[in-house]
Amino acid sequence: MKQGAAAHLNPPIKNMGIKGIRRAAKELLKWPAVFDDRTLRMNLFNLYIFIEIGGTGGGCFRYMYARFLNEAAGVTGDKQFLKIAEMLQESGTLFSDVGNQFSTAETVADIDERICSASEKLENIAEIELEAFKRLTEIVSQS
């Protein structure tokens, strides 16, 4: 747990962990200026596929880790794990929200609003996970 939390808080490259989530939030806002409309929409649809259908970076990992922390609370008797699990569950829901808003990227009229919303949600995810993994680091450092 300690190594996983440390890697999320201090990733070896800026495309991973909390830094990567924050970078994605910023870069996503640039996409409308970088891509023509069709390419933008296809890339956003691919984002949906990566987050919700394939890959491991979306809600799936966060839900799985939340279940692990719930089990850790039961095994260790340390109820602090429950709050962190709750935070990661919330983060997973937000990550799924980011992906799902682009499931219809090819046809929706409000694509710019969805991009802004996704960027805001990614920033929120970064804040939640920063707090969650800081707490987890404190807990495992005490044992």
N, C-alpha and C positions, 0 to 999 in steps of 0.2 A: 504494500500500500504506500509506503513511504516513497519508494522510487517512482511509482506511478504519479503520485501527487506532485513530486518534485519536477518530473518531466512535463507535466501539464502547466505548472507555474513558471518553469524556466526551461522552455524547449530548446533543443540544440539549433533549430532554425526558426525563422520568424513565420513560417507557414504552418506551424504546429502549435498545439496547446492554446492557451488563452491569447497569446500574441497572434496566432493564426486566425482565430475567430475575429479578433479586432481588425486584422488586416483584411479579411474577407468582407467585413462590414464596410470598410472604406473603399475597397476595390469594386465592389458590387455597384456602388453609386457612380462609378466611372463608365460602366458598361454601355449605357445609352450613347455616350459620345464616341466610344471605341468601335461599336458594331453597327452595321446597318440593321434595320428593323427586323428583317427575317432572321439574320444570324443571332441577334440579341434574343429573340424569342426562342430560338432553338437551344441556345446556351442556357437560358433560364429553365427550359423544359428538361435539359440534361441535368441541371442542378436538382430539380425535383426527383429525377430518376436516381441520381447518386445518393441523395439524402433518404428517400423513402423506399426505394426498390432495391438498390444495390449499395455497395460500399459499407463502411462501418462508422462513418463520421456523424451520422444523424441521431435521431432519437433512440435507435436500437441500442447502441453502446451505453448511453446514459441510463436507459431503463434497466439494462442488464447490471450495470454497476450499482444502481440503486437497490436492486434485489440482493446483490452481494452484500452491501452494507447493512441491509435489514437483517440478513442472516448473521453477519458479524456481530450485530447488536445482541442477537439471541445467544450466540455462542459465548461472547465475552461478558455479557451483562452490561455493557457500556451503552447507555441510551443515547449518547451523543451521536452515534452512528446513524440513528433514526432521523435526526434533523438533516444531516448531510444527504442521506438517501432521499429525503423529501425534496431537497434543493435540486438534486440531479434529476429527479422525476420531473420537476418543473422545467428544468433546462431541456430535457428530452422532448417535452410537449412543445416548447417554443421552437426547438430545432425542426420538429415535424411540421409545425405551422409555417416555418420558412419554406420548407420544401413544397408543402401542399399548395401554397399560394401560386406556385408556378406549374401546377399540373395542367392548367389550361392556358399556359403562356402564349400559345400559338394564336389564340383567338380573342383574348380579353382586351377590352378597351383601356382599362386603367393600369397598364403595365408600369408606368412611372410611379404611381402610388404604391403598387405592390413592391417595387424595388426599394423604395424608401422605407416601407413597413418592414421588409425583410432585413434591411440594414439596421434599423432600430432594434429589432428582435435579436439580431446577432450581438449587438452591443450589450443588450440585457443579459443574454446567455453568458457573455464574457464576465460580466459583473457577478452573476450568480455563481459561476464556476470558480472565479477568483476566491470568493468567500468560502465556498464549499471546500476547495482544496487547501486553503489556508487552515481551515478548521481541522481537516483530516490530518494535515501535517502536524498540528499541535497535539492531536490525540495520539498519533502513533509515536511521536517523540517522547511522550510521557511514559510509554510502556517499555 
